[in-house]
Amino acid sequence: MQRRRIKHSLTLEEELAEESKRLREQANRLPMGHEREALLKRASLADTASHLSEWLTSSGLQPPKT
């Protein structure tokens, strides 16, 4: 059984940023309400995930010293 290989044209951080932007634009077209708030929350979570990913892959992050 062969693994499927997917070539990513964007980094994870870029994909998350685009998803966040798309969700915010979609939310801005909706009237105030539960669905809009849910989309804004998902956009915020995508932003947070992007920042965490950047932080975890940064060169300044050092492993714990024993």
Protein Blocks (a to p, Z undefined) as FASTA:
>chain_A
ZZdddddfbdfklmmmmmmmmmmmmmmmpccdfklmmmmmmmmmmmmmmmmmmmmmpmkl
ccddZZ
